[in-house]
Amino acid sequence: MKSDIHLGLTCDDVMRRWPATIRTFLDFGMGCVGCPIAGFHTLMDACEEHGIEPDRLLAALDGERSRRLTIGV
């Protein structure tokens, strides 16, 4: 199944649509949770800002989203 999470989404959009991904942002050391810029920064912007490989973040976010869909949480 293709992920709905892509680099053009804002960090805020991702966290609101899939709240379980908040832990992923924190695990990557990203301060996006509660940040006033999260509504404007795309995932790509955040990766560039924090020096994170975009594919790695997408895989982790999608993994958390998929895991939650599988267990129904």
Rosetta blueprint (number, residue, H / E / L):
1 M L
2 K L
3 S L
4 D L
5 I L
6 H L
7 L L
8 G L
9 L L
10 T E
11 C H
12 D H
13 D H
14 V H
15 M H
16 R H
17 R H
18 W L
19 P H
20 A H
21 T H
22 I H
23 R H
24 T H
25 F H
26 L H
27 D H
28 F L
29 G L
30 M L
31 G L
32 C L
33 V L
34 G L
35 C L
36 P L
37 I L
38 A L
39 G L
40 F L
41 H L
42 T E
43 L H
44 M H
45 D H
46 A H
47 C H
48 E H
49 E H
50 H H
51 G L
52 I L
53 E L
54 P H
55 D H
56 R H
57 L H
58 L H
59 A H
60 A H
61 L H
62 D H
63 G H
64 E H
65 R H
66 S H
67 R H
68 R H
69 L H
70 T H
71 I H
72 G L
73 V L
